[in-house]
Amino acid sequence: MKTEYIDVNETRKNLVVEIPSTVVDAEIDKVSRDYSKAARIPGFRPGKVPAKIVRQRFRDQILHDVAHGLIPRAVDEALRERGVEPVDTPDIRDVVVEEGQPLKFTATFDTVPPIDPGDYTTIQVRRSPVHVDDAAVDEALARLRDRSARYEPVEDRGIQNGDSVLMDLVRTAEPREADTAEAQTDRHENVTVDIGASANPPGFDEELRGLMPASTKTFDIRYPDDYTITELAGTTVKYDVSIKAIRKRFVPPLDDEFAKDLGEFDSLDALRARVRDDLGHEATHESERELRGDLMKQLAARVQFEVPQALLDREIDRRVEEFVRRLIDQQIDPMKTNINWEDFRERQREAAAEAVRGALVLDEVARREAITVSDADVDAEINRYAERTGRTPAAVRARLEKEGGIGRLYSGLRRERAVDFLLSRVTIAET
């Protein structure tokens, strides 16, 4: 077998292969015999069809099967001889297969060039100090009060600022002067509007103030020419509202009773201490995340070659899938958004390339330092994920196996251990 190894660039390689005609003809004979055994041709008994007729009748199928059988073996043999490991399945093209002729084809694939992580001790990363001030605690307590707010019905007065109003609403948008389309009408029932909210249309709150329950009103809103929502800028919209209920929002006072109502706290001081502790844990986690992010940036900078396209596409796919999962978790249908997915993928390219470079260095560190992950480590990680998501470990494992995720889990854990190893060797500066 003849092979020619061509460097397209640092990562992209072409392997031109020529399999001798003797090997090709022997494979054709073998495949033809298999076809003869199964062929059903009028005038011939099963298994007794002459080889010449079989080759004529099933020529294209036979040659396809020959190529399908010989090419993978030839590629594997050639790559083993050269000690080359592709990052993805080679792309086979320019296939030429004929009886009595050598089988020729070109395999194109990406590889990862040798990586030198360098001296670990020369890396210096920054760790942000963990500090929780009184203002942060007060803000967190204020958010707890807001979430604990209650609404009480109001019947003896009209709408005021700060009220929450339940209404039916009909919105009619008049067409622009240059637009010949008809007016667009939207109907909404049981809509809740917080009076004074920044998201309300300009002048909307003023039109509602003073209205009593069971009252109705029709009014126009003229949107400014520089309104932030360009579709509404410079337009006039008619609103028909029917007030169904007015509710007043009451925020509980910040005292011992408020702390007790939240659960296991016997005083406001105990609640404040828990909030400070929780904020400290969050700040520690964020500091650690920034520390590891700084390390990954510096590792990525040590890789100078262009990231193999297969690895880059794989990382971009992962980021898109993660974003889609977040949308679904928020009960947002990804297919009903106005997201330009091609543009979204393109915007991930730079960050994805940096992530791939950092991961390649971690893999090399893990190889050099003999960092491994056992089956028990993977089982433990699956059990932790199952506990967090309320699923059984068997169900989590089954899904990972179906999606090919077990290997990714091994790699992820191995890289995490490589990060821990590096953090024990690098210089950490407190900022």
C-alpha positions as CSV (number, residue, x, y, z in Angstrom):
1,M,0.0,0.0,0.0
2,K,1.3,3.4,-1.0
3,T,0.7,6.5,1.2
4,E,1.6,10.1,1.0
5,Y,1.2,12.3,4.1
6,I,0.6,16.0,3.3
7,D,0.7,18.8,5.8
8,V,-2.0,21.3,4.8
9,N,-1.3,23.4,7.9
10,E,-0.3,22.8,11.5
11,T,-3.5,20.8,12.3
12,R,-5.1,19.8,8.9
13,K,-3.6,16.8,7.2
14,N,-4.2,14.9,4.0
15,L,-3.4,11.2,3.6
16,V,-3.3,10.1,0.0
17,V,-3.7,6.3,-0.2
18,E,-3.3,3.8,-3.0
19,I,-4.3,0.1,-2.4
20,P,-2.7,-2.3,-4.9
21,S,-4.9,-3.8,-7.6
22,T,-4.2,-7.3,-6.4
23,V,-5.8,-6.5,-3.0
24,V,-8.7,-4.7,-4.7
25,D,-9.4,-7.7,-7.1
26,A,-9.2,-10.2,-4.2
27,E,-11.8,-8.2,-2.3
28,I,-14.0,-7.9,-5.4
29,D,-13.8,-11.7,-5.8
30,K,-14.8,-12.1,-2.1
31,V,-17.7,-9.7,-2.3
32,S,-18.9,-11.1,-5.6
33,R,-19.1,-14.6,-4.1
34,D,-21.2,-13.3,-1.3
35,Y,-23.5,-11.7,-3.9
36,S,-23.7,-15.0,-5.8
37,K,-24.9,-16.9,-2.8
38,A,-27.8,-14.5,-2.3
39,A,-28.6,-13.4,-5.9
40,R,-32.0,-14.2,-7.3
41,I,-31.8,-14.0,-11.2
42,P,-34.4,-15.7,-13.5
43,G,-33.0,-18.7,-15.3
44,F,-30.4,-19.6,-12.6
45,R,-30.7,-21.6,-9.5
46,P,-29.9,-19.8,-6.2
47,G,-26.2,-19.9,-5.6
48,K,-25.4,-21.0,-9.2
49,V,-25.4,-17.6,-10.9
50,P,-22.1,-17.2,-12.9
51,A,-19.6,-14.8,-11.4
52,K,-19.4,-12.7,-14.6
53,I,-23.2,-12.1,-14.6
54,V,-23.1,-11.2,-10.9
55,R,-20.4,-8.7,-11.5
56,Q,-22.2,-7.1,-14.4
57,R,-25.6,-7.0,-12.6
58,F,-24.4,-5.7,-9.2
59,R,-21.3,-3.9,-10.4
60,D,-21.9,-0.6,-8.5
61,Q,-23.0,-2.3,-5.3
62,I,-20.0,-4.6,-5.3
63,L,-17.5,-1.7,-5.9
64,H,-19.2,0.3,-3.1
65,D,-18.9,-2.6,-0.7
66,V,-15.3,-3.1,-1.7
67,A,-14.4,0.5,-1.0
68,H,-16.5,0.4,2.3
69,G,-14.5,-2.6,3.5
70,L,-11.0,-1.6,2.4
71,I,-10.8,2.1,3.1
72,P,-11.3,2.1,6.9
73,R,-8.7,-0.6,7.3
74,A,-6.2,1.2,5.1
75,V,-6.7,4.5,7.0
76,D,-6.3,2.8,10.4
77,E,-3.1,1.0,9.2
78,A,-1.6,4.2,7.7
79,L,-2.3,6.3,10.8
80,R,-0.9,3.6,13.2
81,E,2.3,3.4,11.1
82,R,2.8,7.1,11.4
83,G,1.7,7.4,15.0
84,V,-1.0,9.9,14.1
85,E,-4.2,10.3,16.0
86,P,-7.0,12.3,14.3
87,V,-9.3,14.4,16.6
88,D,-12.3,13.2,14.5
89,T,-13.3,10.6,11.9
90,P,-11.3,11.4,8.7
91,D,-13.2,12.7,5.7
92,I,-12.8,10.4,2.7
93,R,-13.0,11.9,-0.8
94,D,-11.7,11.4,-4.3
95,V,-12.4,7.7,-4.2
96,V,-11.5,5.8,-7.4
97,V,-12.2,2.1,-7.5
98,E,-12.2,-0.2,-10.5
99,E,-11.6,-3.8,-11.2
100,G,-8.0,-4.4,-12.2
101,Q,-6.9,-1.0,-10.9
102,P,-5.5,0.3,-7.6
103,L,-8.1,1.8,-5.2
104,K,-7.1,5.5,-4.7
105,F,-8.6,8.0,-2.2
106,T,-7.7,10.9,0.0
107,A,-8.4,11.1,3.8
108,T,-8.5,14.5,5.3
109,F,-8.4,15.0,9.1
110,D,-7.3,17.3,11.9
111,T,-4.6,16.5,14.5
112,V,-3.3,18.2,17.5
113,P,0.4,19.3,17.3
114,P,2.7,18.6,20.2
115,I,2.0,20.9,23.1
116,D,4.5,22.1,25.7
117,P,2.7,23.4,28.8
118,G,6.0,25.0,29.9
119,D,7.1,25.6,33.5
120,Y,4.0,25.6,35.7
121,T,5.7,27.7,38.4
122,T,6.0,30.6,36.1
123,I,2.2,31.0,35.9
124,Q,0.9,33.7,38.2
125,V,-2.9,33.9,38.8
126,R,-5.0,36.4,40.8
127,R,-7.4,35.6,43.6
128,S,-9.9,38.2,44.6
129,P,-10.4,38.6,48.3
130,V,-13.7,37.4,49.8
131,H,-15.4,40.2,51.7
132,V,-19.1,40.8,52.5
133,D,-19.9,44.3,53.6
134,D,-23.0,45.5,55.5
135,A,-24.4,47.1,52.3
136,A,-24.5,43.7,50.5
137,V,-26.2,42.1,53.5
138,D,-28.8,44.9,53.6
139,E,-29.5,44.5,49.9
140,A,-30.0,40.8,50.3
141,L,-32.4,41.3,53.2
142,A,-34.3,43.9,51.1
143,R,-34.7,41.3,48.3
144,L,-36.1,38.8,50.9
145,R,-38.6,41.4,52.0
146,D,-39.7,42.0,48.4
147,R,-40.2,38.3,47.8
148,S,-42.3,38.1,51.1
149,A,-44.5,41.0,50.1
150,R,-48.3,40.3,50.1
151,Y,-51.1,41.9,48.2
152,E,-54.4,43.0,49.8
153,P,-57.4,44.0,47.8
154,V,-58.4,47.7,47.6
155,E,-62.0,48.7,47.0
156,D,-62.6,52.1,48.6
157,R,-60.3,54.2,46.4
158,G,-58.9,54.6,42.9
159,I,-55.6,53.4,41.5
160,Q,-52.4,54.9,43.1
161,N,-48.8,54.6,42.4
162,G,-47.4,51.3,43.7
163,D,-50.7,49.4,43.2
164,S,-50.9,46.1,41.3
165,V,-53.9,46.3,39.0
166,L,-55.7,43.3,37.4
167,M,-57.3,44.2,34.1
168,D,-58.5,43.2,30.7
169,L,-56.7,45.1,27.9
170,V,-57.2,45.6,24.2
171,R,-54.3,47.2,22.4
172,T,-54.8,48.6,18.9
173,A,-51.7,49.8,17.0
174,E,-52.4,52.2,14.2
175,P,-50.3,51.6,11.0
176,R,-47.6,54.1,10.1
177,E,-48.5,56.7,7.5
178,A,-46.4,54.9,4.8
179,D,-47.9,51.5,5.7
180,T,-51.0,50.4,4.0
181,A,-51.6,47.5,6.4
182,E,-54.6,47.4,8.7
183,A,-54.4,48.3,12.4
184,Q,-53.1,45.5,14.6
185,T,-55.3,44.5,17.6
186,D,-54.1,42.4,20.6
187,R,-56.4,41.3,23.3
188,H,-55.2,40.3,26.8
189,E,-57.3,39.0,29.7
190,N,-56.4,39.1,33.4
191,V,-53.2,41.1,32.9
192,T,-51.4,42.4,36.0
193,V,-49.8,45.8,35.7
194,D,-47.7,47.3,38.5
195,I,-48.3,51.0,38.5
196,G,-45.0,52.9,38.4
197,A,-43.0,50.1,36.8
198,S,-40.3,51.3,34.4
199,A,-41.5,48.9,31.7
200,N,-44.9,50.5,31.4
201,P,-45.6,52.6,28.2
202,P,-45.0,56.4,28.6
203,G,-48.0,58.0,30.1
204,F,-49.8,54.7,30.7
205,D,-49.8,55.0,34.5
206,E,-51.2,58.6,34.4
207,E,-54.2,57.4,32.4
208,L,-55.0,54.7,35.0
209,R,-54.6,56.7,38.2
210,G,-57.8,57.3,40.0
211,L,-59.8,54.6,38.2
212,M,-62.0,52.4,40.5
213,P,-62.6,48.7,40.3
214,A,-65.1,47.7,37.5
215,S,-64.4,50.9,35.6
216,T,-63.3,51.1,32.0
217,K,-61.4,53.7,29.9
218,T,-60.2,54.2,26.4
219,F,-57.1,56.4,25.7
220,D,-54.3,56.9,23.2
221,I,-50.6,56.7,23.9
222,R,-48.2,58.5,21.6
223,Y,-44.7,56.9,21.7
224,P,-41.8,59.3,21.4
225,D,-39.8,59.2,18.2
226,D,-36.7,58.1,20.1
227,Y,-38.5,55.3,22.0
228,T,-36.2,52.4,22.8
229,I,-38.5,49.8,21.0
230,T,-38.0,51.0,17.5
231,E,-41.2,49.2,16.3
232,L,-43.2,51.5,18.5
233,A,-41.2,54.7,18.1
234,G,-43.3,57.6,16.7
235,T,-46.5,55.5,16.7
236,T,-49.9,56.0,18.4
237,V,-51.5,53.1,20.2
238,K,-55.1,53.0,21.5
239,Y,-55.8,51.2,24.7
240,D,-59.1,49.9,26.0
241,V,-58.8,48.8,29.7
242,S,-61.4,47.2,32.0
243,I,-60.2,47.4,35.7
244,K,-61.1,44.1,37.5
245,A,-59.2,44.5,40.8
246,I,-56.8,46.8,42.6
247,R,-54.3,45.3,45.1
248,K,-52.0,47.1,47.4
249,R,-48.5,45.7,48.0
250,F,-47.4,45.5,51.6
251,V,-43.7,44.7,52.4
252,P,-43.2,43.3,55.9
253,P,-41.0,45.3,58.3
254,L,-37.5,44.0,58.9
255,D,-37.7,42.7,62.4
256,D,-37.6,39.6,64.5
257,E,-41.1,38.5,63.4
258,F,-40.1,38.7,59.8
259,A,-37.1,36.5,60.5
260,K,-39.2,33.9,62.3
261,D,-41.7,33.8,59.5
262,L,-38.9,32.8,57.1
263,G,-38.3,29.6,59.1
264,E,-35.6,28.5,61.5
265,F,-34.5,31.9,62.7
266,D,-35.4,33.1,66.2
267,S,-34.2,36.7,65.6
268,L,-33.3,39.2,62.9
269,D,-29.7,38.9,64.0
270,A,-29.8,35.2,63.3
271,L,-31.2,35.8,59.8
272,R,-28.6,38.5,59.1
273,A,-25.8,36.1,60.2
274,R,-27.2,33.4,57.8
275,V,-27.4,35.9,54.9
276,R,-23.8,37.1,55.5
277,D,-22.7,33.5,55.6
278,D,-24.5,32.6,52.4
279,L,-23.1,35.7,50.6
280,G,-19.6,34.7,51.8
281,H,-20.1,31.2,50.2
282,E,-21.2,32.9,47.0
283,A,-18.3,35.3,47.0
284,T,-15.9,32.4,47.7
285,H,-17.3,30.4,44.7
286,E,-17.1,33.5,42.5
287,S,-13.5,34.1,43.5
288,E,-12.6,30.5,42.8
289,R,-14.4,30.7,39.4
290,E,-12.4,33.8,38.5
291,L,-9.2,32.2,39.7
292,R,-9.7,29.2,37.4
293,G,-10.8,31.4,34.6
294,D,-7.5,33.4,34.9
295,L,-5.5,30.1,34.8
296,M,-7.4,28.9,31.7
297,K,-6.7,32.1,29.9
298,Q,-3.0,31.8,30.6
299,L,-2.9,28.2,29.5
300,A,-4.7,29.0,26.3
301,A,-2.2,31.7,25.5
302,R,0.6,29.0,25.5
303,V,-1.0,27.3,22.4
304,Q,0.0,29.2,19.3
305,F,-1.5,27.1,16.5
306,E,-5.0,27.4,15.1
307,V,-7.5,25.3,16.8
308,P,-8.6,22.2,14.8
309,Q,-11.9,23.0,13.1
310,A,-13.5,19.7,14.4
311,L,-12.7,20.6,18.0
312,L,-13.9,24.2,17.5
313,D,-17.2,23.1,16.0
314,R,-17.7,20.7,18.8
315,E,-17.2,23.3,21.5
316,I,-19.5,25.8,19.7
317,D,-22.1,23.0,19.5
318,R,-21.8,22.5,23.3
319,R,-22.2,26.2,24.0
320,V,-25.3,26.4,21.8
321,E,-26.8,23.3,23.4
322,E,-26.2,24.7,26.9
323,F,-27.8,28.0,25.9
324,V,-30.8,26.2,24.5
325,R,-31.2,24.2,27.8
326,R,-31.2,27.5,29.7
327,L,-34.0,28.8,27.5
328,I,-36.0,25.6,28.0
329,D,-35.4,25.8,31.8
330,Q,-36.9,29.3,31.7
331,Q,-39.9,27.9,29.7
332,I,-38.8,29.7,26.5
333,D,-39.3,27.9,23.2
334,P,-35.9,28.3,21.4
335,M,-37.7,27.9,18.0
336,K,-40.0,30.8,18.8
337,T,-37.3,33.3,19.6
338,N,-35.9,35.8,17.1
339,I,-32.4,34.6,17.6
340,N,-30.2,34.4,14.5
341,W,-28.5,31.1,15.3
342,E,-25.8,31.4,12.7
343,D,-24.9,34.8,14.1
344,F,-25.0,33.4,17.6
345,R,-22.6,30.6,16.7
346,E,-20.2,33.1,15.1
347,R,-20.2,35.1,18.3
348,Q,-19.1,32.0,20.3
349,R,-16.1,31.4,18.0
350,E,-13.5,33.4,19.9
351,A,-14.4,32.2,23.4
352,A,-14.8,28.7,22.1
353,A,-11.3,28.7,20.5
354,E,-9.8,29.9,23.8
355,A,-11.6,27.2,25.7
356,V,-10.4,24.5,23.3
357,R,-6.8,25.7,23.6
358,G,-7.0,25.7,27.4
359,A,-8.5,22.2,27.4
360,L,-5.7,20.9,25.1
361,V,-3.1,22.1,27.6
362,L,-5.0,20.5,30.5
363,D,-5.1,17.2,28.6
364,E,-1.3,17.4,28.0
365,V,-0.7,18.2,31.7
366,A,-2.9,15.2,32.7
367,R,-0.9,12.9,30.4
368,R,2.4,14.1,31.7
369,E,1.5,14.0,35.3
370,A,-0.4,10.6,35.0
371,I,-3.7,12.2,36.3
372,T,-6.4,9.6,36.0
373,V,-10.1,9.2,36.7
374,S,-11.6,5.9,37.9
375,D,-14.9,4.3,37.2
376,A,-15.8,5.0,40.9
377,D,-15.1,8.7,40.4
378,V,-17.5,8.8,37.5
379,D,-20.1,6.8,39.4
380,A,-19.8,9.3,42.3
381,E,-20.3,12.3,39.9
382,I,-23.3,10.6,38.3
383,N,-24.8,10.1,41.8
384,R,-24.2,13.7,42.7
385,Y,-25.9,14.9,39.5
386,A,-28.8,12.5,40.1
387,E,-29.3,13.9,43.6
388,R,-29.3,17.5,42.4
389,T,-31.9,16.8,39.6
390,G,-34.1,14.4,41.5
391,R,-33.5,11.5,39.1
392,T,-32.1,8.0,39.7
393,P,-28.4,7.4,38.9
394,A,-29.4,4.6,36.5
395,A,-31.6,7.1,34.5
396,V,-28.7,9.7,34.4
397,R,-26.2,7.0,33.3
398,A,-28.6,5.7,30.6
399,R,-29.1,9.2,29.1
400,L,-25.3,9.8,29.2
401,E,-24.6,6.5,27.4
402,K,-27.3,7.3,24.8
403,E,-25.8,10.7,24.1
404,G,-22.2,9.5,24.2
405,G,-21.6,11.6,27.3
406,I,-19.7,9.1,29.5
407,G,-16.5,9.8,27.7
408,R,-17.0,13.6,28.1
409,L,-17.7,13.1,31.8
410,Y,-14.3,11.2,32.1
411,S,-12.5,14.0,30.2
412,G,-14.2,16.7,32.3
413,L,-13.3,15.2,35.6
414,R,-9.7,14.6,34.4
415,R,-9.4,18.2,33.4
416,E,-10.8,19.4,36.7
417,R,-8.1,17.4,38.5
418,A,-5.5,18.8,36.1
419,V,-6.6,22.3,37.1
420,D,-6.4,21.4,40.8
421,F,-2.9,20.0,40.2
422,L,-1.8,23.2,38.4
423,L,-3.2,25.5,41.2
424,S,-1.0,23.6,43.6
425,R,2.0,24.5,41.6
426,V,1.4,28.1,40.3
427,T,1.8,31.3,42.1
428,I,-1.4,32.7,43.5
429,A,-1.4,36.5,44.1
430,E,-4.1,38.0,46.3
431,T,-5.6,41.2,44.8
